[in-house]
Every structure is written in C-alpha cells, then in structure tokens.
C-alpha cells in the first residue's frame, strides 16, 4: 500500500469508521462478523446499520453549514454587555464572571435557540430540572406549573416537555464541551478544578431500558451483565473531588483513546496538560499509555497479574520487599512494596512497577506508572484514593438520577451527563458555604436545604424570597444568606434577597 493508506484502513473518527465498515460490507461483500471484528462493532450492529442505510435512515455525511469558521468574536448583546461592564471599570475577570452569570456562556457555547426561546431559557430549564432531581426529561413537566421557577429564568412559564425533548436532540457535543470549558474557567478563580493534584478517571455504562436504539453492549456492574448501554467517561479533580468533564458520545472503538481526548480538552480549556491521571487497568491500552508518556503526561494504573510475573515475584527474597507505613484510616496501613523498572509492549520506554503485598489479597497487586520521582508508598496511597471517583459517581446516580437514561441516542445522554456535572458543581458550591456540609452528597443538600417552599415578594426594586420554616435554616443564616443581596442580570439587575421566619 502507498504511504497514507492508513487513513482509510485505520479510520479515526466514528463517522469515517461507520462509512468504511459499510463500504466493506456492501462493496467488498465482507461477512458481517468479519466487518464487526475489523472495525470494532458487534455483528448485530453491522446488520442494524446496513438495514438503516437501505431504508434511508442512516446519514453517513453531514451537510456543510454556512457561517464563520473558527473562533467567534463577541457580537450583538454579548459585545454590548461586555463594553458596558468595561466602561464601568470592571476587570476582565469580573466581566467574564458577570457574563457567565447572565447565561451568556450558554450562547457562547453554541447552544441553539428558537424563535421564541433563547438558548439560556432552554438549557436553563433543563438545568433546573436536573438540580430539582427530576429523573427524566419527561418528568420536567411537573415543574411547568411553578410560576416561581419560570420567574427565576425571566419567563412567565417554563417550556413544555415536548420542547425540552426535541431541543436536546439539536444539541451537539461541541456545545457541551464548550460549556464544560467555561465551567472550569469559572471554578478555577474560586480555587476549584485546579487539576494540580491530578485527576481520577473512570467509565460508567448507563443502561438503556428499551430495544429500539442502535447501541453497543457494555458491561453494566449493577446488572452484572453486558447489555445495551451508553458508555460515559468522567474525570474528577482529585484535590476537590469536583467532576470537571463528562462525555457520553463514545463507541467501543474510541473507548481506549478517551483519556487522550480528555487530555486534549484540558489543555485547550486551561492552557496546560493535566496532572497525574489515575485510572484502572481496563480504561485504556498500553499503546495509549505510551502516547501519554510521549506527551509528558504522568499516569498511574494497575497491571493485570500475569503468571510469569507472579512467579518471578514469588522467587524474590524477603529483603527485596520493603515495609512502609501509609497515613490513612482503616486496615492495611503497612503494605510491603517491591519496585522494578520494566518494559511493556507498545510502551517505548521503561515504566515503574510497584508490587504491593500485605493488603488483604493472596497475590501481589501490581501498580505501573511513568512517575519516576514520587515515593512508592505515596503512589500506592494515591491509587487507593482513586475510589473517590466511584464514590462521586454513586452520589451523582443517587442525587441526580444519572442512570435514568433520557434517550437511546448518545447525543441526548451527553447533554444529560454534561448538565449533571454542572449541577454537581452548583451543589458543591452551596456545600462549601455551609458549616459541616462541605462533603455532603447532593441528596443530603436537597433534603435539608433545597426541597422547601416559600413565597416570592416582587416589587420594582427586587425580589424577596420568604422561606417557610425549616429546622436547618440556622446553617443558611450562619452562612450569610440572611444578609445576601444578589443582583440578577436578567432581571435588569434587580436584587434577590432571602427572608427567614423568626424562630
């Protein structure tokens, strides 16, 4: 083959891979099972795609859309508001914060609007439903009669379920990624989402409960079986436990490279590569680990126990193992470690292997990393803390109904997971203001503070939210919510205040 043929034999994107697979099936008359093995599909998926193509229901090439390419300048209301703030003497950081608060980040992210509703109205309604812990888009209709929530977005009534469902189908992955980038930029000045301590990364399969969707099968731990599901990827800032990234638009063929996609995203959002990436052994391949090492990105993961390696470790004398003390609660605080520099296939340079015994397992646990300077006991303890991402995912599942699949279409689920990350950070910002609630789960915050009622008193100067009596009000009062006076930009800077009943 001529140089450059790998562009066709090893398609990189999902659309090109689908095209090459169907071309091999129809023109080369390759059996469906062989196409599935070659391009990373199941045999059933190949037959399904072929059927959809025959019926004219599968689009392989997206039509071009007119309009400017590349970065967009601030125009219209966004530019006018930025100039107004600059004239008033505000700094660039303050302007960015104000525009974000005004919902203009939603417009800048490229979310679509309609003739009657702005992008902020549609996305804001979906975010309200997520923060109100509505498990499905169809359940958001229960909020439609709440005049107070509609007023919060500057509307007389919230959009109906039919609009929210159809709207989510119009959202593209690029808009969700732009929103997550804006979220990170807004959190970093607050000392959150810095990435300095690295990230915990994990996949989560969201099961599809119907049988109509063209979805691949993934292992769903809660079902202990492989079933049709949408594979989602999450990255968590280790220092603050905040989720900073999510992607639900992943196929099996793209699964291993998703950690590269996250590194690219973080570099674009912050201008620097991510810190130490920690994940389990099933998340990616040695080839991808080699690519991360080539970019100078540190990683830490497990190595599967091979018989030959276990036999080699078993022959080592006792003095080859060093007992260390780990500062942590619970058992197994004095593991025995042995370190080697080893070579692994598809990784061009040697990597560091830390074998650990005396941690409650019959065989040693093998940790591999390209971090050659951090003490071994610190890396062992750091990998044990990877469970934080699984705990946070459990909190999101319980707090925001993450597993309640909104649609069989990955694009729709991608919006749902993106809004879950945004809602989780909003809840976390509230938790950080409340004494003794800094690490509370979304479910706890909802039960103690947000699932309450009150009355809105509206006048030309502003809005006062008179809350009905709740036993947890002292925590809000101690946090300063009784004196809080917040101008709301889309209310023409009218002031929002809270009033608590006397006790």
C-alpha positions as CSV (number, residue, x, y, z in Angstrom):
1,X,0.0,0.0,0.0
2,X,1.1,3.6,-0.6
3,X,2.0,5.9,2.2
4,X,-1.1,7.4,3.6
5,X,-3.3,4.4,3.1
6,X,-3.7,4.0,6.9
7,X,-6.1,6.9,6.7
8,X,-8.6,4.5,5.1
9,X,-7.5,1.3,6.8
10,X,-7.5,2.7,10.3
11,X,-10.3,5.3,10.4
12,X,-10.0,7.6,13.4
13,X,-13.5,9.2,13.7
14,X,-16.8,7.5,14.4
15,X,-18.4,8.7,11.1
16,X,-15.4,7.5,9.0
17,X,-15.3,4.2,10.8
18,X,-19.0,3.7,10.1
19,X,-18.5,4.6,6.4
20,X,-15.6,2.2,5.9
21,X,-17.4,-0.6,7.7
22,X,-20.5,-0.3,5.5
23,X,-18.3,0.1,2.4
24,X,-16.6,-3.2,3.2
25,X,-19.9,-4.9,3.9
26,X,-21.7,-3.8,0.7
27,X,-18.9,-3.3,-1.9
28,X,-16.3,-5.8,-0.7
29,X,-19.0,-8.2,0.3
30,X,-17.2,-8.9,3.5
31,X,-19.2,-11.1,6.1
32,X,-20.8,-9.1,8.8
33,X,-18.8,-10.9,11.5
34,X,-15.5,-10.1,9.8
35,X,-16.6,-6.4,9.5
36,X,-17.5,-6.4,13.2
37,X,-14.1,-7.7,14.2
38,X,-12.2,-5.4,11.9
39,X,-14.0,-2.2,12.8
40,X,-14.9,-2.8,16.5
41,X,-18.6,-3.4,16.2
42,X,-20.9,-6.2,17.2
43,X,-22.3,-8.4,14.4
44,X,-25.8,-7.2,15.3
45,X,-24.7,-3.6,15.0
46,X,-23.4,-4.2,11.5
47,X,-26.7,-5.7,10.3
48,X,-28.6,-2.9,12.0
49,X,-26.5,-0.2,10.3
50,X,-27.0,-2.0,6.9
51,X,-30.7,-2.1,7.4
52,X,-30.9,1.6,8.3
53,X,-28.8,2.5,5.3
54,X,-31.1,0.5,3.0
55,X,-34.1,2.3,4.4
56,X,-32.5,5.7,4.0
57,X,-32.5,6.3,7.8
58,X,-28.7,6.5,8.2
59,X,-26.8,9.6,7.3
60,X,-23.1,9.0,6.8
61,X,-22.1,12.5,5.8
62,X,-23.2,15.7,7.5
63,X,-24.1,18.6,5.2
64,X,-22.0,21.7,5.5
65,X,-23.5,24.7,7.3
66,X,-22.8,28.2,6.2
67,X,-21.3,30.7,8.6
68,X,-18.0,31.7,10.0
69,X,-15.4,29.1,10.9
70,X,-13.0,29.2,13.9
71,X,-13.3,31.4,16.9
72,X,-16.2,33.8,17.0
73,X,-16.0,37.4,18.1
74,X,-18.3,38.8,20.7
75,X,-21.2,40.4,18.8
76,X,-24.7,41.7,19.5
77,X,-25.9,41.7,23.1
78,X,-22.7,39.9,24.3
79,X,-20.4,42.6,22.9
80,X,-22.7,45.4,24.1
81,X,-22.8,44.0,27.7
82,X,-19.0,43.4,27.8
83,X,-18.4,47.1,26.7
84,X,-20.9,48.3,29.3
85,X,-19.1,46.4,32.0
86,X,-15.7,47.6,30.8
87,X,-16.8,51.2,30.8
88,X,-17.9,50.8,34.4
89,X,-14.4,49.9,35.3
90,X,-14.7,46.1,35.8
91,X,-11.7,43.9,35.2
92,X,-11.6,41.2,32.5
93,X,-12.1,38.5,35.2
94,X,-15.1,40.3,36.6
95,X,-16.6,40.8,33.1
96,X,-16.2,37.0,32.4
97,X,-17.9,36.2,35.7
98,X,-20.8,38.6,35.0
99,X,-21.3,37.3,31.5
100,X,-21.3,33.8,32.8
101,X,-23.8,34.6,35.5
102,X,-26.1,36.2,32.9
103,X,-26.3,33.0,31.0
104,X,-24.3,34.4,28.0
105,X,-21.9,31.5,28.5
106,X,-24.7,29.3,27.2
107,X,-24.9,31.4,24.0
108,X,-21.2,31.5,23.6
109,X,-21.0,27.7,23.9
110,X,-23.1,27.4,20.7
111,X,-26.3,26.0,22.1
112,X,-29.2,26.5,19.6
113,X,-32.1,28.9,20.2
114,X,-35.6,29.0,18.8
115,X,-37.8,31.9,17.6
116,X,-39.5,32.1,21.0
117,X,-36.8,30.9,23.4
118,X,-33.2,31.7,23.8
119,X,-30.6,29.0,24.4
120,X,-30.4,30.2,28.0
121,X,-34.1,29.6,28.5
122,X,-34.0,26.0,27.2
123,X,-30.7,25.0,28.8
124,X,-31.6,26.8,32.0
125,X,-34.9,24.9,32.2
126,X,-33.1,21.5,31.7
127,X,-30.6,22.6,34.4
128,X,-33.4,23.5,36.8
129,X,-34.9,20.0,36.2
130,X,-31.5,18.4,36.9
131,X,-31.0,20.5,40.0
132,X,-34.6,19.6,41.1
133,X,-33.5,16.0,40.7
134,X,-36.1,15.1,38.0
135,X,-35.1,11.7,36.7
136,X,-36.2,12.1,33.1
137,X,-36.9,15.0,30.7
138,X,-40.5,13.8,30.5
139,X,-40.8,14.4,34.3
140,X,-39.8,18.0,33.9
141,X,-43.4,18.7,33.0
142,X,-44.2,18.7,36.8
143,X,-42.2,21.9,37.0
144,X,-44.2,23.7,34.3
145,X,-46.9,25.0,36.7
146,X,-44.3,26.5,39.1
147,X,-44.5,30.2,38.4
148,X,-41.6,30.9,40.7
149,X,-39.2,28.7,38.7
150,X,-40.3,30.3,35.5
151,X,-39.8,33.8,37.0
152,X,-36.3,32.7,38.0
153,X,-35.4,32.4,34.3
154,X,-37.2,35.5,33.3
155,X,-40.2,33.6,31.8
156,X,-43.9,33.6,32.5
157,X,-44.0,29.8,32.2
158,X,-41.3,27.1,31.7
159,X,-41.1,25.3,28.3
160,X,-43.1,22.1,28.0
161,X,-41.7,18.6,27.9
162,X,-42.2,18.3,24.2
163,X,-39.9,21.3,23.6
164,X,-37.2,20.0,26.0
165,X,-37.1,16.6,24.5
166,X,-36.9,17.8,20.9
167,X,-34.4,20.5,21.9
168,X,-32.0,18.1,23.4
169,X,-31.7,16.3,20.0
170,X,-30.4,19.5,18.4
171,X,-27.5,19.9,20.9
172,X,-24.1,19.0,19.6
173,X,-21.1,17.6,21.5
174,X,-19.1,20.7,20.8
175,X,-21.6,22.9,22.7
176,X,-21.4,20.6,25.7
177,X,-17.6,20.7,25.7
178,X,-17.6,24.5,25.4
179,X,-19.9,24.7,28.4
180,X,-17.6,22.4,30.5
181,X,-14.6,24.5,29.5
182,X,-16.5,27.6,30.6
183,X,-17.4,25.9,33.9
184,X,-13.7,25.0,34.6
185,X,-12.7,28.6,33.9
186,X,-15.3,29.9,36.3
187,X,-14.3,27.5,39.0
188,X,-10.6,28.0,38.9
189,X,-10.6,31.6,40.4
190,X,-12.5,30.1,43.3
191,X,-9.7,27.6,44.0
192,X,-11.6,24.7,42.5
193,X,-10.9,22.5,39.4
194,X,-7.2,23.4,39.5
195,X,-6.1,19.9,38.5
196,X,-2.8,20.4,40.5
197,X,-3.3,17.0,42.3
198,X,-4.3,15.2,39.1
199,X,-7.5,13.5,38.1
200,X,-9.4,10.3,38.8
201,X,-10.9,8.9,35.6
202,X,-13.5,6.2,35.1
203,X,-16.1,4.9,32.7
204,X,-19.7,4.4,33.6
205,X,-22.2,2.4,31.5
206,X,-25.8,3.8,31.5
207,X,-28.2,1.0,30.7
208,X,-30.8,1.5,28.0
209,X,-34.2,0.0,29.0
210,X,-35.7,-0.2,25.5
211,X,-34.9,-2.3,22.5
212,X,-35.2,0.2,19.7
213,X,-31.9,2.0,19.9
214,X,-28.8,1.2,17.9
215,X,-26.5,0.9,20.9
216,X,-23.5,-1.3,21.6
217,X,-23.4,-3.6,24.5
218,X,-21.3,-2.8,27.6
219,X,-20.8,-4.4,30.9
220,X,-23.2,-2.8,33.5
221,X,-21.9,-3.6,37.0
222,X,-25.3,-3.0,38.6
223,X,-26.8,-5.7,36.4
224,X,-23.7,-7.9,36.4
225,X,-24.1,-8.4,32.7
226,X,-23.4,-7.0,29.2
227,X,-26.4,-5.2,27.9
228,X,-27.3,-2.3,25.6
229,X,-25.9,0.9,27.2
230,X,-24.4,4.3,26.6
231,X,-20.7,4.4,27.7
232,X,-19.9,7.6,29.6
233,X,-16.5,8.9,30.7
234,X,-15.9,11.1,33.8
235,X,-12.9,12.9,35.1
236,X,-12.7,14.2,38.7
237,X,-10.4,16.7,40.1
238,X,-8.6,14.8,42.9
239,X,-7.9,17.7,45.3
240,X,-11.5,19.0,45.4
241,X,-13.5,15.9,44.3
242,X,-15.3,18.0,41.7
243,X,-16.3,16.4,38.4
244,X,-14.9,18.5,35.6
245,X,-15.5,16.5,32.5
246,X,-18.0,14.1,31.0
247,X,-18.5,12.5,27.6
248,X,-21.3,10.1,26.5
249,X,-20.5,10.1,22.8
250,X,-18.1,7.1,23.0
251,X,-18.0,3.9,21.0
252,X,-16.0,0.8,21.8
253,X,-13.5,1.7,19.2
254,X,-13.0,5.1,20.7
255,X,-13.0,3.9,24.3
256,X,-9.3,3.4,24.8
257,X,-8.4,6.9,23.4
258,X,-10.9,8.8,25.5
259,X,-8.2,9.5,28.0
260,X,-6.3,11.3,25.2
261,X,-9.5,13.2,24.4
262,X,-9.7,14.4,28.0
263,X,-6.0,15.5,28.0
264,X,-6.7,17.5,24.8
265,X,-9.8,19.0,26.3
266,X,-7.9,20.1,29.5
267,X,-5.0,21.5,27.5
268,X,-7.5,23.6,25.4
269,X,-9.5,24.7,28.4
270,X,-6.6,25.7,30.7
271,X,-3.6,26.0,28.5
272,X,-1.7,23.2,30.3
273,X,-1.6,19.4,30.2
274,X,-3.5,17.6,33.1
275,X,-1.6,16.5,36.2
276,X,-1.3,12.8,37.2
277,X,-4.1,10.7,35.6
278,X,-5.2,7.8,37.7
279,X,-7.5,5.0,36.4
280,X,-8.0,1.3,36.5
281,X,-6.4,-1.2,34.1
282,X,-9.5,-1.6,31.9
283,X,-9.7,2.1,30.9
284,X,-7.1,2.2,28.2
285,X,-4.3,0.2,26.5
286,X,-0.5,0.2,26.7
287,X,-0.4,1.9,23.3
288,X,-2.3,4.9,24.7
289,X,-0.1,4.9,27.8
290,X,2.9,5.2,25.5
291,X,1.2,8.2,23.8
292,X,0.6,9.9,27.2
293,X,4.2,9.3,28.1
294,X,5.4,10.8,24.8
295,X,3.4,14.0,25.7
296,X,5.0,14.1,29.1
297,X,1.7,13.4,30.9
298,X,2.0,11.3,34.0
299,X,-0.3,8.4,34.6
300,X,-0.9,5.7,37.3
301,X,-2.8,2.5,36.8
302,X,-2.9,-1.2,37.6
303,X,-1.2,-4.0,35.6
304,X,-3.0,-7.3,35.2
305,X,-1.3,-10.2,37.1
306,X,0.4,-12.5,34.6
307,X,1.5,-15.9,35.7
308,X,5.1,-15.4,34.7
309,X,5.4,-12.1,36.6
310,X,3.7,-13.5,39.7
311,X,6.2,-16.5,39.6
312,X,9.1,-14.1,39.3
313,X,7.9,-12.0,42.3
314,X,7.4,-15.2,44.3
315,X,11.1,-16.1,43.9
316,X,12.3,-12.8,45.4
317,X,13.9,-13.0,48.8
318,X,12.2,-11.3,51.8
319,X,14.8,-8.5,51.9
320,X,13.6,-7.4,48.4
321,X,10.3,-6.2,49.9
322,X,10.2,-3.0,52.0
323,X,7.5,-2.5,54.7
324,X,6.1,1.1,54.6
325,X,3.6,2.9,56.7
326,X,0.6,4.6,55.0
327,X,-1.1,7.5,56.7
328,X,-4.7,6.6,56.4
329,X,-7.6,5.2,58.4
330,X,-8.7,1.6,58.3
331,X,-6.7,-1.6,57.8
332,X,-3.7,-2.4,55.6
333,X,-1.6,0.6,56.6
334,X,1.7,-1.3,56.5
335,X,2.0,-2.8,53.0
336,X,5.2,-4.4,51.7
337,X,6.4,-3.0,48.4
338,X,8.9,-4.0,45.8
339,X,9.8,-1.8,42.8
340,X,11.2,-2.6,39.3
341,X,11.8,-0.8,36.0
342,X,10.1,-3.0,33.4
343,X,9.3,-3.0,29.7
344,X,5.8,-3.4,28.4
345,X,4.7,-4.0,24.9
346,X,3.6,-0.8,23.0
347,X,5.3,1.5,25.6
348,X,8.6,2.6,24.1
349,X,10.3,3.5,27.4
350,X,10.6,1.5,30.6
351,X,7.9,2.1,33.3
352,X,8.0,1.8,37.0
353,X,6.2,-1.2,38.6
354,X,5.3,-1.2,42.3
355,X,4.3,-4.6,43.6
356,X,2.3,-4.5,46.9
357,X,1.7,-7.3,49.4
358,X,0.0,-7.5,52.8
359,X,-3.1,-5.6,51.6
360,X,-5.6,-8.3,52.1
361,X,-5.0,-10.2,48.8
362,X,-3.4,-13.6,48.2
363,X,-1.4,-12.3,45.3
364,X,0.6,-9.0,44.9
365,X,-1.2,-6.0,43.4
366,X,0.8,-4.5,40.5
367,X,0.8,-0.8,40.0
368,X,2.6,0.8,37.0
369,X,3.4,4.4,36.3
370,X,5.7,6.7,34.4
371,X,6.2,8.8,37.5
372,X,9.8,8.1,38.5
373,X,10.2,10.6,41.3
374,X,7.3,10.3,43.7
375,X,7.9,7.8,46.6
376,X,6.4,4.4,46.0
377,X,4.3,4.5,49.2
378,X,2.8,7.8,48.1
379,X,1.8,6.4,44.7
380,X,0.3,3.3,46.4
381,X,-1.8,5.5,48.6
382,X,-2.7,7.7,45.7
383,X,-4.0,4.8,43.7
384,X,-6.1,3.7,46.6
385,X,-7.8,7.1,46.6
386,X,-9.0,6.5,43.1
387,X,-12.1,5.2,44.7
388,X,-13.2,8.8,45.1
389,X,-14.4,8.9,41.5
390,X,-16.6,5.8,42.0
391,X,-18.0,7.3,45.2
392,X,-18.8,10.6,43.5
393,X,-20.5,8.7,40.6
394,X,-22.6,6.9,43.1
395,X,-23.5,10.2,44.6
396,X,-24.5,11.5,41.2
397,X,-26.6,8.4,40.4
398,X,-28.5,8.8,43.7
399,X,-28.6,12.6,43.7
400,X,-29.3,13.4,40.0
401,X,-30.6,10.1,38.7
402,X,-27.7,9.7,36.3
403,X,-28.8,6.2,35.4
404,X,-32.3,7.3,34.3
405,X,-31.5,7.2,30.6
406,X,-33.2,10.1,28.8
407,X,-32.9,8.6,25.4
408,X,-31.4,5.8,23.4
409,X,-29.4,8.4,21.4
410,X,-25.9,9.1,22.8
411,X,-26.1,12.8,21.9
412,X,-29.1,13.2,24.2
413,X,-27.4,11.4,27.1
414,X,-24.3,13.6,26.5
415,X,-26.4,16.7,27.3
416,X,-27.8,14.9,30.4
417,X,-24.3,14.0,31.7
418,X,-23.0,17.5,31.0
419,X,-25.8,19.1,33.0
420,X,-25.2,16.5,35.7
421,X,-21.6,17.8,36.0
422,X,-22.8,21.4,36.1
423,X,-25.5,20.6,38.7
424,X,-23.0,18.7,40.8
425,X,-20.7,21.7,40.9
426,X,-23.5,24.1,41.8
427,X,-24.4,21.8,44.7
428,X,-20.8,21.7,45.7
429,X,-20.5,25.5,45.7
430,X,-23.5,25.6,48.1
431,X,-22.0,22.9,50.3
432,X,-18.7,24.8,50.7
433,X,-20.6,27.8,52.2
434,X,-22.4,25.6,54.8
435,X,-20.5,24.6,58.0
436,X,-20.2,20.9,58.4
437,X,-21.8,20.3,55.0
438,X,-18.6,20.7,52.9
439,X,-18.6,17.0,51.9
440,X,-22.4,16.4,51.9
441,X,-23.9,14.5,49.0
442,X,-26.4,16.2,46.6
443,X,-29.2,14.0,48.1
444,X,-28.4,15.4,51.6
445,X,-28.3,19.0,50.4
446,X,-31.6,18.6,48.6
447,X,-33.3,17.1,51.6
448,X,-32.0,19.6,54.2
449,X,-32.0,22.9,52.3
450,X,-33.4,22.9,48.7
451,X,-36.6,20.8,49.0
452,X,-38.5,23.6,50.7
453,X,-41.2,26.1,49.9
454,X,-41.6,29.9,50.2
455,X,-43.3,33.0,48.8
456,X,-41.8,35.5,46.3
457,X,-42.5,39.1,47.1
458,X,-41.8,41.2,43.9
459,X,-41.5,44.9,43.7
460,X,-39.7,47.3,41.3
461,X,-36.6,47.2,43.5
462,X,-36.2,43.5,43.6
463,X,-37.4,40.1,44.8
464,X,-37.6,38.8,48.4
465,X,-37.9,35.1,48.8
466,X,-39.6,34.5,52.1
467,X,-38.8,30.9,53.1
468,X,-41.1,28.8,55.2
469,X,-39.7,27.5,58.5
470,X,-37.3,24.6,58.3
471,X,-35.1,23.1,61.0
472,X,-31.9,23.6,59.0
473,X,-32.3,27.3,58.5
474,X,-29.6,28.2,61.1
475,X,-27.0,26.7,58.8
476,X,-28.1,29.0,56.0
477,X,-28.3,32.0,58.3
478,X,-24.8,31.3,59.6
479,X,-23.5,31.1,56.0
480,X,-24.7,34.7,55.4
481,X,-27.8,34.0,53.3
482,X,-29.9,36.2,55.6
483,X,-27.8,39.3,54.6
484,X,-27.2,38.2,51.0
485,X,-28.3,40.7,48.3
486,X,-27.5,39.5,44.8
487,X,-28.3,41.5,41.6
488,X,-29.7,39.2,38.9
489,X,-28.7,40.4,35.4
490,X,-31.6,39.0,33.5
491,X,-33.9,40.8,36.0
492,X,-32.3,44.1,34.9
493,X,-30.1,43.8,38.0
494,X,-32.9,43.7,40.5
495,X,-31.9,42.5,43.9
496,X,-32.6,39.0,45.2
497,X,-32.9,38.6,49.0
498,X,-33.9,35.8,51.3
499,X,-36.0,36.2,54.4
500,X,-36.1,33.6,57.2
501,X,-39.1,33.3,59.6
502,X,-38.4,34.0,63.2
503,X,-37.8,31.0,65.4
